[in-house]
């Protein structure tokens, strides 16, 4: 009888202990929910500023150092596109600090219809042509500055860019930095006013090719016509004398194993190929003067 009473008492004690543990657990859960609610309220209060607006993200991304606009320098959807434009095109048109001048750099080798090796530094004419058209059609752009440092390249692509630059109505200034060789000569004179750095050089030579040629007489006549187009463009867009240009072009003493002439800054200015020796500040001053004259006319 006593054993039965002890068993009953043990069961009652176990049931009371189980009920007590469940009560403590539920109480702890309720306290945790209340604490969580208080923390969330505190976070909400911390994210609410004096104006009553809620800051969704306090960890703002750092400002983009490539944006020079006077407005708030914040990362947006255009930032990645602008940085990609710098890496792929080499242009600072979309991120320049001067919003009324379009800066176009023509560097390396001018790439035409055929792709050059990936290790070559190139300027793709399918990138430059839309930029020039955009500068002409954009009412905010008042002038174009060409920065040239090229070894030449595809003749027809370079001549196409040159013709387009010469045909726009916006004031244009070119600045030869380093070198403006081969078809780079036509690019330099295509602007309304041209400058060359004191240490700059320009190579003048006729059209040439290498590799297998089919139909030598026909190819020669084609080159003659192409050379005539380039010569006429250079003469009509600069002060150089036609006979003097051809003399330098077909000189056999200046370039080893080839014909042509390498001219320094003083020489290209003396023969009238380039207007003036100067640097970036001179180019900007002249372009500003042309813009003012264009605005007043």
Wavefront OBJ file of the C-alpha trace (Angstrom):
o trace
v 0.000 0.000 0.000
v 2.832 2.326 0.856
v 4.550 1.509 -2.446
v 1.450 2.499 -4.372
v 1.209 5.804 -2.488
v 4.871 6.527 -3.214
v 4.357 5.816 -6.934
v 1.360 8.146 -7.056
v 3.291 10.902 -5.289
v 6.229 10.504 -7.689
v 3.933 10.785 -10.711
v 2.355 13.948 -9.301
v 5.787 15.440 -8.645
v 6.956 14.605 -12.165
v 3.842 16.149 -13.687
v 4.318 19.308 -11.622
v 7.974 19.476 -12.671
v 7.068 19.041 -16.349
v 4.391 21.748 -16.097
v 6.849 24.090 -14.380
v 9.478 23.553 -17.118
v 6.923 24.233 -19.892
v 5.807 27.391 -18.107
v 9.396 28.625 -17.828
v 10.100 27.873 -21.473
v 6.968 29.671 -22.697
v 7.801 32.602 -20.451
v 11.319 32.788 -21.827
v 9.995 32.678 -25.398
v 7.583 35.476 -24.625
v 10.391 37.535 -23.084
v 12.533 36.918 -26.156
v 9.714 38.062 -28.450
v 9.209 41.184 -26.358
v 12.956 41.857 -26.362
v 13.077 41.339 -30.118
v 10.180 43.717 -30.563
v 11.929 46.327 -28.447
v 15.143 45.910 -30.445
v 13.259 46.276 -33.691
v 11.588 49.397 -32.370
v 14.975 50.733 -31.357
v 16.376 49.998 -34.806
v 13.409 51.740 -36.383
v 13.942 54.728 -34.127
v 17.680 54.776 -34.988
v 16.915 54.737 -38.699
v 14.434 57.607 -38.420
v 15.964 61.044 -38.867
v 14.735 64.399 -37.643
v 12.545 64.925 -40.707
v 10.602 61.766 -39.949
v 12.029 59.945 -42.990
v 13.366 56.426 -42.639
v 16.854 55.598 -43.872
v 16.624 52.177 -45.442
v 20.393 51.651 -45.652
v 22.796 53.472 -43.369
v 25.840 51.892 -45.030
v 26.059 54.153 -48.075
v 28.532 53.177 -50.799
v 31.535 55.501 -51.217
v 31.208 58.323 -53.730
v 32.436 57.615 -57.232
v 35.754 59.486 -57.665
v 35.291 59.589 -61.444
v 32.226 61.842 -61.238
v 33.115 65.517 -61.283
v 29.622 66.947 -61.355
v 28.830 69.765 -58.930
v 25.655 67.951 -57.868
v 25.592 65.254 -55.208
v 28.313 62.756 -56.038
v 26.374 59.513 -55.583
v 26.662 56.183 -57.299
v 23.815 55.529 -59.716
v 23.063 53.347 -62.692
v 25.102 55.627 -64.986
v 28.299 55.313 -62.965
v 29.101 51.815 -64.143
v 28.373 52.806 -67.747
v 30.712 55.805 -67.490
v 33.547 53.751 -66.022
v 33.013 51.077 -68.666
v 33.196 53.820 -71.294
v 36.611 54.844 -69.995
v 37.930 51.267 -70.037
v 36.549 50.266 -73.427
v 36.643 53.462 -75.489
v 39.294 55.518 -73.752
v 37.066 58.557 -73.887
v 36.262 61.047 -71.161
v 33.303 62.554 -72.948
v 30.743 61.423 -70.384
v 32.729 62.187 -67.226
v 34.595 65.380 -68.044
v 34.472 68.267 -65.582
v 33.706 70.726 -68.411
v 30.237 69.886 -69.645
v 30.262 72.097 -72.753
v 33.416 70.601 -74.358
v 33.708 67.107 -75.793
v 37.171 65.550 -75.382
v 38.018 62.835 -77.908
v 41.321 60.958 -77.737
v 42.731 59.239 -80.825
v 45.529 57.003 -79.610
v 47.511 53.972 -80.704
v 46.619 52.471 -84.060
v 43.402 53.342 -85.863
v 41.372 50.190 -86.367
v 39.215 49.929 -89.468
v 37.279 47.075 -90.998
v 39.678 44.410 -89.698
v 40.318 43.783 -86.011
v 43.868 44.254 -84.792
v 45.621 41.907 -82.337
v 44.386 42.208 -78.739
v 47.804 43.359 -77.491
v 47.670 46.435 -79.755
v 46.449 49.762 -78.407
v 43.761 50.821 -80.872
v 41.185 53.491 -81.602
v 38.083 51.974 -83.162
v 36.461 54.216 -85.723
v 33.011 52.754 -84.980
v 33.402 54.272 -81.494
v 34.743 57.666 -82.566
v 32.189 58.389 -85.294
v 29.125 58.165 -82.978
v 30.909 60.375 -80.449
v 31.494 63.082 -83.058
v 27.882 62.887 -84.230
v 26.690 63.061 -80.639
v 28.822 66.150 -79.980
v 27.377 67.825 -83.068
v 23.762 67.076 -82.116
v 24.031 67.757 -78.374
v 23.021 71.381 -77.687
v 25.046 71.408 -74.459
v 28.311 70.692 -76.306
v 29.864 73.906 -77.607
v 33.204 72.627 -78.911
v 35.360 69.536 -79.535
v 39.000 68.997 -78.538
v 40.910 66.181 -80.262
v 43.881 64.700 -78.403
v 46.022 62.836 -80.942
v 48.855 60.402 -80.310
v 48.685 57.822 -83.078
v 51.004 55.858 -85.330
v 48.372 55.809 -88.080
v 46.477 52.752 -89.159
v 43.587 52.046 -91.487
v 43.613 54.754 -94.147
v 39.917 54.774 -95.010
v 38.854 54.689 -91.357
v 41.171 57.590 -90.498
v 40.004 59.567 -93.507
v 36.358 58.933 -92.594
v 36.930 60.326 -89.092
v 38.813 63.299 -90.556
v 36.034 64.113 -93.021
v 33.429 63.945 -90.266
v 35.400 66.250 -87.967
v 35.911 68.766 -90.763
v 32.191 68.776 -91.611
v 30.648 69.515 -88.192
v 29.569 73.034 -87.269
v 30.903 73.047 -83.700
v 34.349 74.625 -83.159
v 37.115 72.011 -83.199
v 40.744 72.104 -82.049
v 43.325 69.325 -82.392
v 46.392 68.807 -80.242
v 49.139 66.401 -81.337
v 50.787 64.839 -78.294
v 53.740 62.551 -78.934
v 53.049 61.815 -82.582
v 50.540 62.283 -85.365
v 51.968 59.918 -87.954
v 50.671 58.667 -91.295
v 46.875 59.142 -91.482
v 47.195 60.977 -88.166
v 48.294 63.940 -90.292
v 44.837 64.145 -91.845
v 43.243 63.845 -88.411
v 45.361 66.692 -87.047
v 44.486 69.125 -89.853
v 40.783 68.185 -89.871
v 40.108 70.497 -86.917
v 39.457 74.185 -87.371
v 42.681 74.981 -85.516
v 45.610 72.621 -84.878
v 48.407 72.567 -82.323
v 51.372 70.301 -81.662
v 53.322 69.804 -78.448
v 56.928 71.098 -78.471
v 58.263 67.528 -78.493
v 55.689 66.186 -80.949
v 56.554 64.702 -84.346
v 54.653 63.836 -87.508
v 55.550 61.333 -90.229
v 54.488 62.077 -93.801
v 54.652 59.202 -96.254
v 52.608 57.785 -99.154
v 50.183 54.884 -98.831
v 51.906 51.566 -98.544
v 51.021 47.944 -97.991
v 52.672 44.645 -97.265
v 51.847 41.065 -98.026
v 50.603 39.348 -101.182
v 49.228 41.657 -103.900
v 47.046 40.427 -106.773
v 46.940 42.615 -109.880
v 49.862 44.973 -109.377
v 48.845 47.639 -111.959
v 45.268 47.754 -110.647
v 46.441 47.953 -107.042
v 48.869 50.731 -107.941
v 46.119 52.801 -109.577
v 43.886 52.251 -106.535
v 46.667 53.489 -104.254
v 47.210 56.493 -106.505
v 43.565 57.507 -106.203
v 43.557 56.964 -102.453
v 46.742 58.987 -102.066
v 45.201 61.796 -104.111
v 42.206 61.890 -101.768
v 44.430 62.183 -98.717
v 46.704 64.800 -100.285
v 43.748 66.948 -101.371
v 42.231 66.744 -97.889
v 45.454 67.782 -96.144
v 46.085 70.664 -98.558
v 42.506 71.982 -98.355
v 42.442 71.878 -94.528
v 45.866 73.402 -93.815
v 48.253 76.069 -95.107
v 50.796 73.611 -96.475
v 51.952 73.947 -100.073
v 51.024 70.979 -102.250
v 54.463 70.685 -103.870
v 56.213 70.910 -100.516
v 53.950 68.222 -99.075
v 54.660 65.856 -101.965
v 58.381 66.552 -101.665
v 58.407 65.517 -98.017
v 56.122 62.595 -98.761
v 58.368 60.981 -101.368
v 61.731 61.837 -99.832
v 64.037 58.808 -99.829
v 66.675 60.142 -97.429
v 64.742 60.577 -94.189
v 63.403 57.066 -93.500
v 65.554 53.955 -93.803
v 64.250 51.352 -96.273
v 61.231 53.517 -97.038
v 60.121 56.884 -98.378
v 58.746 59.769 -96.370
v 59.833 62.344 -93.825
v 59.712 62.679 -90.058
v 59.067 66.304 -89.085
v 59.388 67.825 -85.633
v 57.107 70.494 -84.180
v 59.026 73.479 -85.573
v 59.113 72.030 -89.084
v 55.395 71.188 -89.328
v 54.536 74.726 -88.219
v 57.035 76.271 -90.661
v 55.555 74.472 -93.680
v 51.995 75.356 -92.601
v 50.832 71.846 -91.790
v 50.038 72.710 -88.143
v 48.976 76.169 -86.987
v 50.850 76.538 -83.712
v 53.119 74.943 -81.113
v 51.410 74.638 -77.761
v 50.040 72.435 -75.029
v 46.707 71.687 -73.454
v 46.189 75.117 -71.907
v 46.819 76.824 -75.251
v 44.407 74.458 -76.971
v 41.704 75.186 -74.390
v 42.211 78.934 -74.688
v 41.904 78.827 -78.477
v 38.864 76.566 -78.320
v 37.162 78.956 -75.864
v 37.821 81.853 -78.236
v 36.329 79.902 -81.139
v 33.289 79.030 -79.045
v 32.747 82.694 -78.125
v 33.052 83.756 -81.774
v 30.653 81.012 -82.822
v 28.129 82.077 -80.169
v 28.284 85.745 -81.180
v 27.954 85.082 -84.889
l 1 2 3 4 5 6 7 8 9 10 11 12 13 14 15 16 17 18 19 20 21 22 23 24 25 26 27 28 29 30 31 32 33 34 35 36 37 38 39 40 41 42 43 44 45 46 47 48 49 50 51 52 53 54 55 56 57 58 59 60 61 62 63 64 65 66 67 68 69 70 71 72 73 74 75 76 77 78 79 80 81 82 83 84 85 86 87 88 89 90 91 92 93 94 95 96 97 98 99 100 101 102 103 104 105 106 107 108 109 110 111 112 113 114 115 116 117 118 119 120 121 122 123 124 125 126 127 128 129 130 131 132 133 134 135 136 137 138 139 140 141 142 143 144 145 146 147 148 149 150 151 152 153 154 155 156 157 158 159 160 161 162 163 164 165 166 167 168 169 170 171 172 173 174 175 176 177 178 179 180 181 182 183 184 185 186 187 188 189 190 191 192 193 194 195 196 197 198 199 200 201 202 203 204 205 206 207 208 209 210 211 212 213 214 215 216 217 218 219 220 221 222 223 224 225 226 227 228 229 230 231 232 233 234 235 236 237 238 239 240 241 242 243 244 245 246 247 248 249 250 251 252 253 254 255 256 257 258 259 260 261 262 263 264 265 266 267 268 269 270 271 272 273 274 275 276 277 278 279 280 281 282 283 284 285 286 287 288 289 290 291 292 293 294 295 296 297
